[in-house]
């Protein structure tokens, strides 16, 4: 038998042995003795993350590093891919099936070390903090089996979900493995839409829109829905009764939200606090945004700062004009924030007509803010439009070392 043929036969026998081991079959050969010191239960280094699902720039949280334990001799365990060990999962994809978003569920990933040396799991990195792996043992002797328990928290999820878990080992053959958890989550309470956005509303006309809230269990009710901005928004709860949604019987409650006719011209935003009789969703909030327009028109209504670095100088402009052509005065312009050292000026485009003004914001970035969001206040002498606001957005980066 030539060397190439011998190598191919060896690989085939190894693969058959790996598969037979999970099936409980006997494989010819002598299993090397395990080192008792290495088989002690030790915590695995994990990366976890989240807050409600708060992801990083690539869509996943980078997590917090948990330190590895040390070997009994006091030395850190080797982490390089140097061992003749092989991690083989019985299944690399496991599903929870269809679940409710009420409680966390556990799934198990079974595996075995099919190599000839001890297998060390050096790092476990889930793609999301809602998926938490649990392993107390990190070293497995040749032929030894193990189970990785993964807890999935479905709260706040809806529909099909997939989460990856990356496992790093000391195997020289394949040091990195990825396993996948699938789930289909049915919320006990569904809100449509989650954020209610009104179209532009003319001063004095008002507007009305509905938020549909579906409960999965019989006699679901909303007992209360409130907002702190009672000068702008009105709220009414309507019982929609039993309805069919996505082929299921559900109970509908309608939150009817109105922009009042008396609402002042400006950009408005509020949070509606909702209380229900569903034990798993007793209290939650919904966002409502809208803009009431009067005679004065701001262009643009949002000021984008873009990406700036501490020390950068900037200058932005906003135009405020009277649609009727009437003269008016801009009394002052201001903003409260700690990240900009800025000056605010208002200058009439035509000093005689005074029916259009240019508002200038000029200054320097003095502090970083990953998500800069501040409010520019424009004070005028127009009735019911005494204060107009412009939202300022940007990402203000620290100065490079």
Steps between C-alpha positions, in 0.01 A plus 500: 500500500650834399519789757210693341268197511598430860423865595155487337414175677604651833275805449202279404542279806526807724177647360315171544625477856374852578151420375489160668596652833181707514294194403651297785698269270839352596799630308821298485787658679617596846376826649780699664462546873358833610697730728290526821630852562370620164153350550413727792189711441619852417309800369536583134586847383185647347403816320153619588328824426173693465271698653165443319644427230775794473731405205832635380595649163481167317161418651632297794620586845875458551438379855689482829795264547491255789852386605604139458569291805853364550623143514561339841872571467425874504594557136258633239367222277646492148269663247686459172371258233774243560324180612402194298140537620177515297173658616201329334145620564216253461294786351629845417148644467234464771151652506278596791197467274218753540501667842340797677707803596424450869781287644856393406542151353796260509640291215790252506782456251666156542862452398802271537876520480580257218871584490798331661583771755315707758259756355496840667215748435667837541228748407123508434365804320123538446385748236244653735455542876156339472683170440704383800711180486572309820799265535677425827756263348750611240739202456384170347705182465510305172161333447333702776156647431353825625195723479485874451179646645386820330232723654305718259303801627216576253373817668457780249533262203244427230502243219796292378824546695849359435797541733858379445742378766869478415720251690879524508713197590860384516452269200761533229266333248203737545535753781177695436142367480162672457170363627159654430185535709170549315171610654160633400363742757132586541452809721214481750421863413543649151491875431460645150663738442761508773575866419204714389601778259254772402513682168545878506201645682378852432448719806140494617399191300614210718553138389421147621677163461461155657739256664373140496598291802432124475493266800543126457280393791125536547359825643824690451444862602686829520404660829686827449698698241647838594733773371667787681447736204128560553519842330582335165362144503170336594456124562195272482482122558257301283414130548535321164387163633603158366670508158701268277865588441752282318258208519460527878226634727619811682340782700535854364532825692524826305689803634365800309750786511406855400700814440277762656371796300648722769850352459766762438713494185825310563649151490339281765598166648350306787506159665168329568511281811271199459372276781330165423358195678759272334736381780799470264443846348342707773677823416668626182541822301437614143651798317299765316650773281337780305548853374246779510563778248385860519602813312872468576696240303839361605736358235638251585314378807801285593862612509756230423844555652646190333820341633724749676807464720568692821664825397321520163335829411156498340234731359137411422202707384122480528248722321181621668240677283140620518282322244256793507780749444432683827791657683608344830791507741734229619553598861776248585658165414648258753588139573594317817782248450848432635671368189500817285650842560266684264364844414145542371398791281183600311520742208213623280547419131340836414541753784198696377247216441622288795282205390790253460795435729825307479593326825868410530665259742878533506755359739739223606454143625635483855378156620434166325147363467446174311135592444470876523139619524418851615219749451538843344236743631384792284294762684272732296231764555234308304192395699483121564841467335706662770740203519601279207755220526757345270656163588880482460650156434854372453785276611777687675816293525790531748815662373749250358802439730 
